[in-house]
Amino acid sequence: MSHLQINGTSLFYDWANDFDPLLETVVFLHDGLGAASAWKHLPKRIAESHNVNALVYDRHGYGQSDPRENFPFKFMEAEVPVLLDLLDALDLERVHLIGHSDGGSIALLLAAQHPRRVKSVVTIAAHVFVEPETQAGIRDLVSLQNAGKTPEWMHKLHGENAEELLRAWSDGWLSEQHAGWNIEQWLQDVRCPLLVMQGDRDEFGTEAQVDAIINRAPNAKSWIAPGCGHTPHNQKPDAFLDEISAFYKNGAR
């Protein structure tokens, strides 16, 4: 477990296994209220199953990285150069990406804008535009916070920064400007192998997100996880890993 200084911000990162420079690397991008630790044992299982390095890190404001006060418009786009700097600092030329929710959106943006750095992408409940369902789910979390009932898992992931993070992130997502946020124009430039995943009961978005990606990205496949909400990788981990294995075996690696 280590920290790197990226543009004056301390970012936490960790390897799920012993790093081997001869192996390919999979980078895990957590969700909008997640952290490196939210992936639990998944990175290690993928590292062992596919003989790869597995890298997790906390974005600015999350987990063990420096806290932040706000999420300005296009905050997900702003994560792309930060991730590039992180990869450069760790001497990682080309990587595979697995991104959840906001992390999936960031993965799509990096693959579109810097295709030579990305070998494949897996997204889980990625957003490419703003839906009422997403806003409603976030408002529910805000209501819990206002009632003094911020979910305990947030405190486990972010410690004393949990309340500030939820307030800042929800303000960003629910802002009037962000309501018009849309990255569909980038999807045609995601030309690497792409697996698009989402639960059929996702409480933060609909399958319209999946359709938008599949209809634009030229090398995309989808998996709708039956009976799952926003975290199919946690709710049905074995089925999730089977889909990852098939994806990698069929040309993503």
N, C-alpha and C positions, 0 to 999 in steps of 0.2 A: 504494500500500500504506500503510495507516494503522492506528492503534489508537484505541479508544474506552474510556473509563473507565465501566464499568457496575457500579454497586453496589460500587465499590472494587476491581473486577477489570479488568485491562487485557485487552481482547479485540482480536485482529487481524482486520481485514477488508480486502477488496480488490474492486475492480470489474474484471471481465474485459474491459470496453470503457470508452470515455469516457462517463461518466454523463450522461444527457439527462433533465432533469426532465419532459419532455413524453412520455416513453415509459413503458410499464409495466415492472415489475421482477420478475425471477425470482430467488428466494433459494434457494441451494443449502445443504443441511444434511448434513454429512458423517456417516460411520458411527461406530461406537463406538470404533474405534481409528484412525480416519482424521483428516484435516485438510483445510483449504481446498485445499492443493496436490494432494491425492489425486484431485481432480476432473480434473486435467490440463487438456486443451484443450476439454473438454466445455462449460463455461460460455461460452467465447468462441464456439464453433460455434453454440450455441443463440442467443446474442445476435445474431450476424450473420444467422442463418437466419430469425429471427422478429422482428427489429427491436425488441429489448427490451434493457433494462439487465440485467446478470447480476452478482449479488452473492454472494461467498463469504466465509465467516468461520470462525475457529477458536473452538470453544466453550472454556469454562474448562477448563484442563488439557491442551489440545491445541495442536500446532503452535507458533505464535509467540505464543499467548496465555499468561497467567500459569499456572503449574503448580498442581496441586491434590493433596491428600493422600488424599482418599477420595471415594467415590460412595455416599452414603447412600440408603436405601430411597426409591423414587420420584424418583430423580435425573433421569429423563427428564421427568416432570411439572414438576420444578423449573426446567427450561430454558425453559418457556413464558413466564413473566414476563420472563426475561432477553432472550429474542428480541423480545418486545414493546418493551422498553426500547431495544433496538438499532434496531428499526424507527422508533421515535419519535425517537431521536437523529439518524437519517438522514432524517427527514421523509418516511417512506414510509407512506402511509395504508393502501393495499391492495396485496397482492403475490400472485404465484404462488409455490408452493413445490415444490421437488424434493428429496426426502430419501432417503438411503440407510441402511438398517438402523436403528440407533438414531435417526438423523436422520429417517427416515420415520415412526417412532413419534412423535417430537416434532412433526412436521408435522401428523399426524392430530390430536394433542391441541390444537394451536393452532387448527386449522380448526374443531374441535368446540366449543371454549370461547370463541373469538372470531371467529365467522363473518363479521363485517363487515370483518375485516382480511385475509381470504384469498379470492382469486378462483378458484384451482384448486390441486389437489395431485397430484403424482406421487410415489408411493412405490416404492422399490426394496428388496425383501427386508425390509420393515418387520416388526417384532414387535408383536403385540398381546397375547400371553401367552407364558409360558416353556415351551419344549419341551426334552425330553432331548437332541435333536440340537444345540440351541444350547449347552447346558451342556457337552456332549461336545466340541464344537469349541473352546470356550473352555479347557477342561481340557487339550486338546492344545497350545494356545499356552502355557499355564502350564508344562507339562512341558518345552517347548522352553526357556523362560526359566530354569527350575530347572537345566537341563543346560548353561546358558551359551550357548544357541543362539537367543536372541531374534531374530526375523526382521529382516534388514537394512533392509527397507522401513520398519520402525517407527523406526529410528534416522534414516532419511532424512526422515521426516515430522516427528519430534518432537525430534530432537537429543538433548541430554543428559537430557531429561525422559522418554525412551522407556521406560526400565525402571520408573520410578516410576509412569508412567501405566498400563502393562500390569498391574502389581501391584494398583494401586488399583481400576482398572476391573474386572478379573477378580474381585477380592474382592467388589465390589458385585454383579456379575451372578451369582456363585455362592453368595451368602449364603442362609441358610435363609429369611430373610424375603422376599427377592426371588423365590424359587421360586414364590410364590403371586401374583406381580405379574400384573395383567390389566387391560387398558384397553378391553375389548370393549364395556363399557357406554357409552363415549363415541361409538362408531362411528355410531349412529343420528343423531347431531347433526352429522356431517360431510355437509353438504348441497350443498357446491360440487361442480363436476365433479372426479372422482377417477379417476386411472389407477393401478392396482395391478400392479406388475411383480415378477416373481421368476424366477430360473433354475430349470430343472427338475432341476438337480443341485446345488442350494444345499447347502453343507456346514454351514450354520448354522441351518437351519430347513426346514420342509416346506410344501407347498401348503395345508396346513390354515390357515396364517396368511392366505393369499389368500382362501380360502373364508370365513373368519370376517369379513373386511372386506367382501367382495362381498355377503354375505348380510345385512349390517346397514346399510351406508352406502347411501342411496337413489339416488345418482347415480354409481355406481362401475362401471368397466369393468376388465378384467384382461388382462394379456399374460404368458404363461408363455414365457420365452425358452429355446428348445431348445438343449441342449448347453451350458448355462451354469451356473456355480456362483453364488457370492454377489455377483459384480460383473458382471452382464450389460451394463452401460453401458461397461465396459472390454473385456469379452470379445467383444461384438458391437456395437461403437459405431454402425455404420451402420444396422443393424436397429433399435437402440434409438432413434436419432434419427428414423427413419421413424415409429415408434410415437408419439413426442412430437409430430411434425408433424401426424399424423392427429388426435391428441387435441386439439391447439390449433385446428386447422381445423374440427373438428366441434363447436365451441361452448364450449370451455374458455376461449377468449379472446374 
